[in-house]
C-alpha cells in the first residue's frame, strides 16, 4: 500500500485535489434530502447524462448516455437539470480554500486542481498527509462536498494517487514508494493513456504501469512520441510537467447543445443560437477576451453537421456584433426542408483585451459600453438565478427554475 509516512527527502511535492462526483455533489448541497439516493445530472437541454453519483455509475449509467436509456436502467433515480452557474460558484469557493494551503495552484478544471506544496510543511508544521487531510476536511466543512487528495513527487503520480482512494480519501506516494504504488494500478489509470494508446502498448507487450516504467525510453518514445517519454519520466519520479499557474489562452470557446427536439422551425433554432451567443459573449467579456472569428454550427437529424464562418475586421466581444454575424450565417445555412437537432456558436482566433492592437479609429468604444451591460446582466443572474435577465428571443429551458441565491427576511410594518 502507499506509505502513510512522510520522509524528509522529498525532492518535490505536488498535490492533486479532485472533487468527488462534483456536479451531483453540488446538487446534494442544496438538496440534502437526496443524500443516499442515486442522482443523474442532465445536459443543458435535458438530452443526456453529464454526471452521476457512484451508485448510478455502478448500475451502468455512463456520461453522454441518452436520458431515456438511463431511465430504463434506473427509473427510480433523481434526474436534475444542470445548473452550471451554481456549480461554478461552489468551484470558486473550493479553490479559494485551496489557495490557503499554497499560492501556487493550477486550476485544471472546474472540479480539480494541482498545488505546489513545497515548503508548506514548515508553514503548517505538519507532514504532507496531515496537510492533505486538512484540505479534505476544510472543503467538506465549508463547501459541503468531498474531495480526494493525492500527493507525490510529480503531477502524473499525484493525479493517479488522488484516484486511488476515492471518494473522500488521501493517498501519499513518496519517491521510495513509487514502484509499490504502480504495482497496484492499471495502465488505464495513467493520465494520458487512453484506450487507443493502451491497445498500442499492449501490442508491444506493455500491459501494466510497471511494464511501462521498466521499458526502454526509446521504445516508449517510438510508440507514443515526446508525450509518452514525458510520462515515462514522471512515473519514474522525475518531474518534467510543471504546473500552469496562469490559465493558457484558449484556442477556441464553444457554446453548443442539443435542442432537445428535432425541428425545422427557423425561429426555434434562432432562439437557441441567441442563448448560445449571449453565453459566449458574456464569457468573453468576463475573461477579458476578444475573438476574430465566429462559427455557427447546425447538426442535422442524420447527425451530420453544416457550418459557416465569419472573420471580423478587428477583434471583438460585442454581443450585438456577434449576434448580427450569427443571423447572417443562419440566412446562408438554414434550409426549411431540413431537420435540425443541435446548434452552437464557436469563437476562434482569441486574444486578450490588453494584447489587442490600438483602437485607432474608435471602433471599440461601443464594445466597452456593451461589455458593461453584459457584466451587469451576469451579476443580476448570479444573484437572483439563471435567466432572470436575458436577451430578447433567447431560448430558456422550460424545466429550469430560477435558483434564488439569497433569501431575505420579510419585514412588515405595524
Secondary structure, 3 states (H helix, E strand, C coil): CCCCCCCCCCCCCEEEEEECCHHHHHHHHHCHHHCCCCEEEECCCCCEEEEECHHHHHHCCCCCCEHHHHHHHCCCCEEEECCHHHHHHHHHHHHHHHHHHCCCEEEEECCEEEEECCCHHHHHCCCHHHHHHHHHHHHHHHCCCCEEEEEECCHHHHHHHHHHCCCCCEEEECHHHHHHHHHCCCHHHCCCCCHHHHHHHHHCCCCCHHHHHHCCHHHHHHHHHHHHHHHHHHHHCCCCCCCCCCCCCCCEEEEEEEEEEEECCHHHHHHHHHHHHHHHHHHHHHCCEEEEEEEEEEEECCCCEEEEEEEEEEEECCHHHHHHHHHHHHHHHCCCCCCEEEEEEEEEEEEEHHHCCCCCCCCCHHHHHHHHHHHHHHHHHHHHCCCCCCCCCCCCCCCCCCCCCCCCCCCCCC
